[in-house]
């Protein structure tokens, strides 16, 4: 595997650029701190193979200063940070030690939706092991992605109990010297709803309509971790909203957020933001420049615990300094006009439909796309490999729906029909509004999904099957 010369802050040992030997695995979730460099196999003699063992299990864990009986990847919430590079082969030896079936979805990766790759139709039963393998394309966008379960009717419960882990793809961004040399911090935001004894609380009745809303909001499984920054330096933040339903707006006291990547990969130029909104499942990468007086500055997640910091940026002379901002990032081509335009009307009803899980039976509510609740036996949309299409999600309801499409990223389309020069995999259809996206169905035929990423809405029927045919 190629070395990129990156330096990363490892708070427990103060080592930068930690090197891992072949088939040596490390756990990088650091209690009460940040996620440093992740599990990575340097496979100089193994054809760029990145291989690791992953186990999902139920156990008592410390989370947000409490004890919770949660689901965890490799014993931590969130799970370990995984790194791959464009062109690598990713092989995951996955064991399900949960008391129920589960699986893995490689959210945002451009990967086959079939076989043992990013196939959300696969199910891994209790006590079973399955090997997932993905050939990461050599031209895959660099960015922040993530892994989580995708079992219809159980997705919201399993994610809200802790099953989430960040996945970073290295590529074009790391070739930019100012970015490649900046220290990195990963921040995974999750919320939990625990009873007094520490057991997860399941939504009852109509509360599932709003999606799970936990009062305990954590960052990397703890509360208010510290982000070190050198005076005059830079720090690069990988941000992931791994909550099953909550939206967050991030504001950093006294500092703009300089966005370098959206959920689908790198941007062509820096975007300076006063605040950054992340829907459930969304990610972003931002640079923070150490331009203020030394001290501590709050990164607040509005929409979680109002006024409580998600993390604190703290100036320290021991942090690695970077002195300049990049002028250009990674070119992003905009997609050509579409061959066709499709409309999807998002709705809800009180009747029950096929494929509904236990939550639906409890609430009597289902969510729909074009009047239909999810049916695993029905293909809802068929497209041709290579085609470019515009999809418009129309939302007449009183709540926003963040819509996610598997396999291929897309670009937002404005009112004039122009595509945005940025890749995404989640687009928010606002309450009483609509959102239009443009995508090209490249490389991989097969069946996959599109759905609302308020995961209770997905479990309650707001999901369709997309088939890509040659």
WONORZI-V803316 format. One record per residue. N is the residue number from 0. RES is the residue in one letter. NEAR is the number of other ideal C-beta (glycine too) atoms within 8 Angstrom. D_CENTER is the distance of its C-alpha to the mean C-alpha in Angstrom with 2 decimals. Layout:
BEGIN
n->N res->RES near->NEAR d_center->D_CENTER
n->N res->RES near->NEAR d_center->D_CENTER
END
This chain:
BEGIN
n->0 res->X near->11 d_center->24.23
n->1 res->X near->4 d_center->24.67
n->2 res->X near->5 d_center->24.76
n->3 res->X near->9 d_center->23.38
n->4 res->X near->7 d_center->25.33
n->5 res->X near->10 d_center->22.39
n->6 res->X near->9 d_center->23.22
n->7 res->X near->11 d_center->20.81
n->8 res->X near->13 d_center->21.79
n->9 res->X near->11 d_center->22.38
n->10 res->X near->10 d_center->23.71
n->11 res->X near->6 d_center->25.54
n->12 res->X near->5 d_center->27.71
n->13 res->X near->6 d_center->27.65
n->14 res->X near->6 d_center->27.21
n->15 res->X near->9 d_center->25.59
n->16 res->X near->8 d_center->24.71
n->17 res->X near->8 d_center->24.93
n->18 res->X near->5 d_center->25.87
n->19 res->X near->9 d_center->25.13
n->20 res->X near->6 d_center->27.73
n->21 res->X near->9 d_center->27.22
n->22 res->X near->6 d_center->25.95
n->23 res->X near->7 d_center->25.45
n->24 res->X near->9 d_center->22.36
n->25 res->X near->8 d_center->21.34
n->26 res->X near->9 d_center->19.18
n->27 res->X near->11 d_center->17.57
n->28 res->X near->13 d_center->16.53
n->29 res->X near->11 d_center->19.34
n->30 res->X near->7 d_center->20.55
n->31 res->X near->6 d_center->20.95
n->32 res->X near->10 d_center->19.68
n->33 res->X near->14 d_center->16.76
n->34 res->X near->16 d_center->14.80
n->35 res->X near->12 d_center->17.02
n->36 res->X near->10 d_center->17.23
n->37 res->X near->13 d_center->15.79
n->38 res->X near->12 d_center->17.24
n->39 res->X near->11 d_center->18.76
n->40 res->X near->15 d_center->21.81
n->41 res->X near->10 d_center->24.19
n->42 res->X near->12 d_center->25.99
n->43 res->X near->6 d_center->28.73
n->44 res->X near->4 d_center->30.88
n->45 res->X near->8 d_center->28.44
n->46 res->X near->5 d_center->27.29
n->47 res->X near->10 d_center->23.98
n->48 res->X near->10 d_center->22.84
n->49 res->X near->15 d_center->19.91
n->50 res->X near->10 d_center->20.51
n->51 res->X near->11 d_center->19.61
n->52 res->X near->8 d_center->20.18
n->53 res->X near->12 d_center->17.64
n->54 res->X near->11 d_center->18.99
n->55 res->X near->14 d_center->17.77
n->56 res->X near->9 d_center->20.50
n->57 res->X near->9 d_center->21.67
n->58 res->X near->8 d_center->23.27
n->59 res->X near->7 d_center->24.28
n->60 res->X near->13 d_center->22.09
n->61 res->X near->8 d_center->22.46
n->62 res->X near->15 d_center->19.72
n->63 res->X near->10 d_center->20.39
n->64 res->X near->6 d_center->24.04
n->65 res->X near->9 d_center->24.57
n->66 res->X near->8 d_center->24.85
n->67 res->X near->14 d_center->22.70
n->68 res->X near->9 d_center->23.07
n->69 res->X near->14 d_center->19.46
n->70 res->X near->11 d_center->17.48
n->71 res->X near->15 d_center->16.24
n->72 res->X near->15 d_center->15.15
n->73 res->X near->10 d_center->18.12
n->74 res->X near->9 d_center->19.45
n->75 res->X near->12 d_center->16.94
n->76 res->X near->14 d_center->14.48
n->77 res->X near->15 d_center->11.80
n->78 res->X near->13 d_center->12.39
n->79 res->X near->14 d_center->13.52
n->80 res->X near->15 d_center->11.91
n->81 res->X near->14 d_center->12.52
n->82 res->X near->12 d_center->13.86
n->83 res->X near->13 d_center->15.30
n->84 res->X near->13 d_center->17.23
n->85 res->X near->14 d_center->17.78
n->86 res->X near->8 d_center->20.61
n->87 res->X near->11 d_center->19.84
n->88 res->X near->11 d_center->20.12
n->89 res->X near->12 d_center->17.44
n->90 res->X near->11 d_center->19.16
n->91 res->X near->12 d_center->17.82
n->92 res->X near->10 d_center->20.64
n->93 res->X near->13 d_center->19.08
n->94 res->X near->10 d_center->21.33
n->95 res->X near->15 d_center->20.96
n->96 res->X near->9 d_center->23.04
n->97 res->X near->12 d_center->21.98
n->98 res->X near->4 d_center->24.73
n->99 res->X near->6 d_center->23.02
n->100 res->X near->11 d_center->21.44
n->101 res->X near->14 d_center->17.76
n->102 res->X near->12 d_center->15.85
n->103 res->X near->13 d_center->12.76
n->104 res->X near->11 d_center->10.29
n->105 res->X near->13 d_center->8.81
n->106 res->X near->11 d_center->6.09
n->107 res->X near->11 d_center->7.26
n->108 res->X near->12 d_center->10.09
n->109 res->X near->11 d_center->13.53
n->110 res->X near->12 d_center->15.20
n->111 res->X near->12 d_center->17.94
n->112 res->X near->14 d_center->17.24
n->113 res->X near->9 d_center->20.40
n->114 res->X near->5 d_center->22.17
n->115 res->X near->8 d_center->20.32
n->116 res->X near->13 d_center->17.39
n->117 res->X near->13 d_center->14.30
n->118 res->X near->10 d_center->16.67
n->119 res->X near->11 d_center->15.47
n->120 res->X near->5 d_center->19.19
n->121 res->X near->8 d_center->19.86
n->122 res->X near->8 d_center->20.61
n->123 res->X near->12 d_center->21.32
n->124 res->X near->7 d_center->24.01
n->125 res->X near->9 d_center->24.87
n->126 res->X near->5 d_center->26.32
n->127 res->X near->8 d_center->25.29
n->128 res->X near->8 d_center->23.77
n->129 res->X near->10 d_center->22.10
n->130 res->X near->9 d_center->21.40
n->131 res->X near->13 d_center->18.40
n->132 res->X near->10 d_center->19.05
n->133 res->X near->12 d_center->17.38
n->134 res->X near->8 d_center->19.33
n->135 res->X near->15 d_center->16.98
n->136 res->X near->9 d_center->18.96
n->137 res->X near->6 d_center->20.99
n->138 res->X near->4 d_center->19.97
n->139 res->X near->12 d_center->16.18
n->140 res->X near->14 d_center->14.65
n->141 res->X near->14 d_center->13.68
n->142 res->X near->17 d_center->10.33
n->143 res->X near->15 d_center->7.12
n->144 res->X near->13 d_center->4.85
n->145 res->X near->14 d_center->4.28
n->146 res->X near->13 d_center->7.12
n->147 res->X near->14 d_center->8.34
n->148 res->X near->13 d_center->11.68
n->149 res->X near->10 d_center->12.82
n->150 res->X near->11 d_center->16.45
n->151 res->X near->12 d_center->17.93
n->152 res->X near->11 d_center->19.61
n->153 res->X near->13 d_center->17.86
n->154 res->X near->15 d_center->14.10
n->155 res->X near->15 d_center->14.18
n->156 res->X near->10 d_center->16.56
n->157 res->X near->14 d_center->14.85
n->158 res->X near->14 d_center->11.43
n->159 res->X near->16 d_center->13.61
n->160 res->X near->9 d_center->15.75
n->161 res->X near->15 d_center->13.26
n->162 res->X near->14 d_center->11.64
n->163 res->X near->16 d_center->8.27
n->164 res->X near->13 d_center->8.18
n->165 res->X near->16 d_center->6.77
n->166 res->X near->14 d_center->8.15
n->167 res->X near->14 d_center->10.08
n->168 res->X near->14 d_center->12.32
n->169 res->X near->12 d_center->15.60
n->170 res->X near->12 d_center->17.86
n->171 res->X near->9 d_center->19.46
n->172 res->X near->16 d_center->18.14
n->173 res->X near->11 d_center->19.67
n->174 res->X near->7 d_center->22.95
n->175 res->X near->12 d_center->23.43
n->176 res->X near->6 d_center->25.59
n->177 res->X near->11 d_center->24.70
n->178 res->X near->13 d_center->20.96
n->179 res->X near->12 d_center->21.58
n->180 res->X near->10 d_center->23.91
n->181 res->X near->13 d_center->21.95
n->182 res->X near->15 d_center->20.80
n->183 res->X near->12 d_center->17.06
n->184 res->X near->12 d_center->15.28
n->185 res->X near->15 d_center->11.74
n->186 res->X near->17 d_center->11.16
n->187 res->X near->13 d_center->8.94
n->188 res->X near->17 d_center->10.24
n->189 res->X near->13 d_center->11.27
n->190 res->X near->16 d_center->14.43
n->191 res->X near->14 d_center->17.13
n->192 res->X near->11 d_center->20.35
n->193 res->X near->11 d_center->22.98
n->194 res->X near->7 d_center->26.70
n->195 res->X near->3 d_center->29.43
n->196 res->X near->4 d_center->29.51
n->197 res->X near->10 d_center->25.79
n->198 res->X near->8 d_center->24.94
n->199 res->X near->13 d_center->22.01
n->200 res->X near->7 d_center->23.44
n->201 res->X near->6 d_center->22.84
n->202 res->X near->10 d_center->23.18
n->203 res->X near->5 d_center->26.69
n->204 res->X near->7 d_center->28.12
n->205 res->X near->6 d_center->26.96
n->206 res->X near->8 d_center->24.40
n->207 res->X near->15 d_center->21.83
n->208 res->X near->10 d_center->22.20
n->209 res->X near->8 d_center->20.34
n->210 res->X near->14 d_center->17.55
n->211 res->X near->13 d_center->17.34
n->212 res->X near->9 d_center->18.01
n->213 res->X near->12 d_center->18.42
n->214 res->X near->7 d_center->20.73
n->215 res->X near->11 d_center->19.52
n->216 res->X near->16 d_center->16.60
n->217 res->X near->13 d_center->15.62
n->218 res->X near->14 d_center->14.05
n->219 res->X near->14 d_center->13.59
n->220 res->X near->15 d_center->15.70
n->221 res->X near->13 d_center->18.48
n->222 res->X near->8 d_center->19.94
n->223 res->X near->10 d_center->20.25
n->224 res->X near->13 d_center->19.69
n->225 res->X near->9 d_center->21.58
n->226 res->X near->15 d_center->20.40
n->227 res->X near->13 d_center->23.48
n->228 res->X near->14 d_center->24.68
n->229 res->X near->12 d_center->28.04
n->230 res->X near->9 d_center->30.42
n->231 res->X near->7 d_center->30.12
n->232 res->X near->15 d_center->27.12
n->233 res->X near->15 d_center->23.46
n->234 res->X near->16 d_center->20.25
n->235 res->X near->13 d_center->16.87
n->236 res->X near->13 d_center->13.87
n->237 res->X near->14 d_center->10.27
n->238 res->X near->14 d_center->8.58
n->239 res->X near->15 d_center->5.44
n->240 res->X near->14 d_center->6.45
n->241 res->X near->12 d_center->6.24
n->242 res->X near->13 d_center->9.54
n->243 res->X near->14 d_center->10.76
n->244 res->X near->13 d_center->12.81
n->245 res->X near->14 d_center->13.23
n->246 res->X near->11 d_center->12.96
n->247 res->X near->14 d_center->13.46
n->248 res->X near->11 d_center->15.58
n->249 res->X near->15 d_center->15.77
n->250 res->X near->9 d_center->19.29
n->251 res->X near->13 d_center->20.75
n->252 res->X near->9 d_center->24.43
n->253 res->X near->5 d_center->26.72
n->254 res->X near->11 d_center->24.21
n->255 res->X near->8 d_center->22.51
n->256 res->X near->13 d_center->18.92
n->257 res->X near->13 d_center->19.26
n->258 res->X near->14 d_center->16.20
n->259 res->X near->14 d_center->16.05
n->260 res->X near->13 d_center->12.79
n->261 res->X near->12 d_center->10.75
n->262 res->X near->13 d_center->7.51
n->263 res->X near->12 d_center->9.79
n->264 res->X near->11 d_center->11.69
n->265 res->X near->15 d_center->14.70
n->266 res->X near->14 d_center->16.97
n->267 res->X near->10 d_center->20.73
n->268 res->X near->6 d_center->21.84
n->269 res->X near->11 d_center->20.90
n->270 res->X near->7 d_center->20.15
n->271 res->X near->7 d_center->21.71
n->272 res->X near->10 d_center->20.28
n->273 res->X near->5 d_center->21.84
n->274 res->X near->9 d_center->18.73
n->275 res->X near->11 d_center->15.10
n->276 res->X near->8 d_center->13.64
n->277 res->X near->14 d_center->10.04
n->278 res->X near->12 d_center->9.88
n->279 res->X near->14 d_center->8.12
n->280 res->X near->13 d_center->4.54
n->281 res->X near->11 d_center->5.26
n->282 res->X near->17 d_center->5.41
n->283 res->X near->12 d_center->8.97
n->284 res->X near->15 d_center->11.61
n->285 res->X near->13 d_center->14.95
n->286 res->X near->14 d_center->18.35
n->287 res->X near->14 d_center->20.65
n->288 res->X near->10 d_center->24.33
n->289 res->X near->13 d_center->26.79
n->290 res->X near->5 d_center->29.28
n->291 res->X near->9 d_center->30.33
n->292 res->X near->4 d_center->32.95
n->293 res->X near->5 d_center->32.00
n->294 res->X near->7 d_center->30.68
n->295 res->X near->7 d_center->27.60
n->296 res->X near->12 d_center->25.32
n->297 res->X near->9 d_center->22.87
n->298 res->X near->15 d_center->19.24
n->299 res->X near->12 d_center->19.18
n->300 res->X near->15 d_center->16.43
n->301 res->X near->10 d_center->18.56
n->302 res->X near->8 d_center->17.83
n->303 res->X near->12 d_center->17.20
n->304 res->X near->7 d_center->20.46
n->305 res->X near->6 d_center->22.36
n->306 res->X near->4 d_center->23.82
n->307 res->X near->10 d_center->22.31
n->308 res->X near->9 d_center->20.55
n->309 res->X near->14 d_center->16.99
n->310 res->X near->12 d_center->18.51
n->311 res->X near->12 d_center->21.77
n->312 res->X near->15 d_center->22.48
n->313 res->X near->11 d_center->25.73
n->314 res->X near->14 d_center->28.12
n->315 res->X near->8 d_center->29.57
n->316 res->X near->5 d_center->31.95
n->317 res->X near->5 d_center->30.50
n->318 res->X near->13 d_center->27.15
n->319 res->X near->11 d_center->26.99
n->320 res->X near->10 d_center->28.04
n->321 res->X near->10 d_center->27.12
n->322 res->X near->6 d_center->29.52
n->323 res->X near->5 d_center->28.41
n->324 res->X near->9 d_center->25.77
n->325 res->X near->11 d_center->25.14
n->326 res->X near->3 d_center->26.98
n->327 res->X near->6 d_center->25.04
n->328 res->X near->12 d_center->21.58
n->329 res->X near->12 d_center->20.71
n->330 res->X near->4 d_center->22.51
n->331 res->X near->11 d_center->20.66
n->332 res->X near->5 d_center->22.98
n->333 res->X near->9 d_center->22.97
n->334 res->X near->10 d_center->23.46
n->335 res->X near->5 d_center->27.01
n->336 res->X near->4 d_center->28.24
n->337 res->X near->10 d_center->27.22
n->338 res->X near->5 d_center->29.52
n->339 res->X near->7 d_center->28.81
n->340 res->X near->8 d_center->27.15
n->341 res->X near->9 d_center->25.89
n->342 res->X near->7 d_center->25.48
n->343 res->X near->13 d_center->23.48
n->344 res->X near->9 d_center->24.77
n->345 res->X near->16 d_center->22.61
n->346 res->X near->10 d_center->24.77
n->347 res->X near->8 d_center->25.67
n->348 res->X near->8 d_center->28.80
n->349 res->X near->5 d_center->30.55
n->350 res->X near->6 d_center->31.53
n->351 res->X near->7 d_center->29.97
n->352 res->X near->12 d_center->28.87
n->353 res->X near->8 d_center->28.17
n->354 res->X near->11 d_center->25.14
n->355 res->X near->12 d_center->24.74
n->356 res->X near->11 d_center->23.71
n->357 res->X near->6 d_center->25.45
n->358 res->X near->15 d_center->23.75
n->359 res->X near->16 d_center->25.18
n->360 res->X near->9 d_center->28.55
n->361 res->X near->9 d_center->28.57
n->362 res->X near->13 d_center->27.81
n->363 res->X near->8 d_center->29.56
n->364 res->X near->12 d_center->26.90
n->365 res->X near->14 d_center->24.94
n->366 res->X near->12 d_center->22.67
n->367 res->X near->14 d_center->23.55
n->368 res->X near->13 d_center->22.96
n->369 res->X near->7 d_center->26.36
n->370 res->X near->6 d_center->28.06
n->371 res->X near->11 d_center->26.78
n->372 res->X near->14 d_center->24.66
n->373 res->X near->15 d_center->22.73
n->374 res->X near->9 d_center->25.17
n->375 res->X near->8 d_center->24.09
n->376 res->X near->4 d_center->27.44
n->377 res->X near->7 d_center->27.08
n->378 res->X near->8 d_center->25.65
n->379 res->X near->9 d_center->24.92
n->380 res->X near->10 d_center->24.48
n->381 res->X near->6 d_center->25.94
n->382 res->X near->11 d_center->25.40
n->383 res->X near->8 d_center->27.04
n->384 res->X near->12 d_center->25.48
n->385 res->X near->6 d_center->25.70
n->386 res->X near->10 d_center->26.12
n->387 res->X near->10 d_center->24.54
n->388 res->X near->13 d_center->23.98
n->389 res->X near->11 d_center->23.18
n->390 res->X near->14 d_center->21.58
n->391 res->X near->12 d_center->22.37
n->392 res->X near->14 d_center->20.87
n->393 res->X near->10 d_center->23.67
n->394 res->X near->14 d_center->23.12
n->395 res->X near->7 d_center->26.49
n->396 res->X near->10 d_center->25.18
n->397 res->X near->4 d_center->25.05
n->398 res->X near->6 d_center->21.32
n->399 res->X near->10 d_center->18.38
n->400 res->X near->14 d_center->16.18
n->401 res->X near->16 d_center->12.72
n->402 res->X near->16 d_center->13.18
n->403 res->X near->12 d_center->10.81
n->404 res->X near->13 d_center->12.70
n->405 res->X near->13 d_center->12.18
n->406 res->X near->14 d_center->13.74
n->407 res->X near->10 d_center->14.69
n->408 res->X near->12 d_center->13.13
n->409 res->X near->14 d_center->15.34
n->410 res->X near->15 d_center->17.09
n->411 res->X near->13 d_center->18.16
n->412 res->X near->11 d_center->21.91
n->413 res->X near->7 d_center->24.21
n->414 res->X near->3 d_center->27.41
n->415 res->X near->4 d_center->29.47
n->416 res->X near->6 d_center->27.54
n->417 res->X near->7 d_center->26.07
n->418 res->X near->9 d_center->22.64
n->419 res->X near->9 d_center->20.46
n->420 res->X near->9 d_center->20.17
n->421 res->X near->11 d_center->16.38
n->422 res->X near->13 d_center->13.77
n->423 res->X near->13 d_center->11.05
n->424 res->X near->12 d_center->9.52
n->425 res->X near->12 d_center->9.71
n->426 res->X near->11 d_center->13.16
n->427 res->X near->10 d_center->14.73
n->428 res->X near->14 d_center->18.18
n->429 res->X near->9 d_center->20.03
n->430 res->X near->8 d_center->22.62
n->431 res->X near->7 d_center->25.74
n->432 res->X near->7 d_center->24.27
n->433 res->X near->9 d_center->22.60
n->434 res->X near->13 d_center->20.14
n->435 res->X near->10 d_center->20.86
n->436 res->X near->15 d_center->18.78
n->437 res->X near->15 d_center->20.24
n->438 res->X near->13 d_center->19.14
n->439 res->X near->9 d_center->21.06
n->440 res->X near->12 d_center->20.92
n->441 res->X near->8 d_center->21.31
n->442 res->X near->6 d_center->22.22
n->443 res->X near->12 d_center->21.23
n->444 res->X near->7 d_center->23.27
n->445 res->X near->10 d_center->22.51
n->446 res->X near->10 d_center->21.10
n->447 res->X near->12 d_center->17.53
n->448 res->X near->11 d_center->15.96
n->449 res->X near->13 d_center->15.20
n->450 res->X near->12 d_center->14.59
n->451 res->X near->13 d_center->13.84
n->452 res->X near->12 d_center->10.50
n->453 res->X near->12 d_center->12.81
n->454 res->X near->15 d_center->12.90
n->455 res->X near->16 d_center->16.59
n->456 res->X near->13 d_center->17.40
n->457 res->X near->15 d_center->15.96
n->458 res->X near->14 d_center->18.04
n->459 res->X near->17 d_center->20.93
n->460 res->X near->14 d_center->21.16
n->461 res->X near->14 d_center->19.08
n->462 res->X near->12 d_center->18.03
n->463 res->X near->12 d_center->19.98
n->464 res->X near->13 d_center->20.59
n->465 res->X near->16 d_center->20.68
n->466 res->X near->11 d_center->23.11
n->467 res->X near->14 d_center->23.38
n->468 res->X near->8 d_center->27.00
n->469 res->X near->4 d_center->29.06
END
